[in-house]
Amino acid sequence: MRFLSLIAKEAVGMFVDDGALALLAVLLIAAVTAAVKLAALPPLAGGVALLVGCLVILLQSVRRATRQR
């Protein structure tokens, strides 16, 4: 049983290294999707929002990682 939990943790760790980064990215995608579908935001503006939002989230994650080292 312990072996299986170790395998599961490693599998999740391959895809999610920084939990905050993954969570913020999912929240950004959900917010932009809702804005495009419900608030009639133009798709091009939604794409720009995703690009800028992902870059901001990535920069924040890099800053946090450099502060920890």
N, C-alpha and C positions, 0 to 999 in steps of 0.2 A: 504494500500500500504506500509506503514511504517513497519507494522508487517511482511510482506513478505520479505522486504529487511533485516530485523533483522534475520529472519530465514535463509536466504541465507548466510549472513555473518557468522552466527554460524556454518552452515554446512561446509563452506569453512574453517573456523577456526579449525574444528575438524581434517582436513586432512593436512592443511598447517599452521603450527605454526610459522615457520621461513621461510619467503619468499625467502631469499637468499639461505638457505639450499636446498629448493625445486628447485629453478632455477639452482643452480650449479649441483645438481644431474641429472637433465634433460639434461643439457649441457654435462656433463660427459658421460652419456649413449649415447647421439647422437654422440659424438666424437669417442667413442670406437666402436660404431656400424659402423660408416663410415670407420674407420681404418680397421676393420675386413672385411667389404664388398668390399671396394674400393682399399685399400692399401695392401690387401692380408696379413694382420696381422694374425698370427695363433690364432685360437679361445681360446686356453689355455692362451696365452699371453694377449688376450683381457679380459679374466676373471680375470687374476691377476691385470691388469690395473684397472678394475672396483672395485675390492676389495680394492686395495691401494688408489685409488681415493676417494672412498666413506669414507674410514677411515680418510683420510686427511680432507675432507669436514666436516665430523662430528666433528673432533677435533677442527677445526677452529670455527665451530658453538658453541661448548661448551666454548671455550675461550672467544668468543664475549659475550656470555650470562653471564659468570662469571664476566667479566669486567663491565657489565651494572649494576650489583647488588652491 
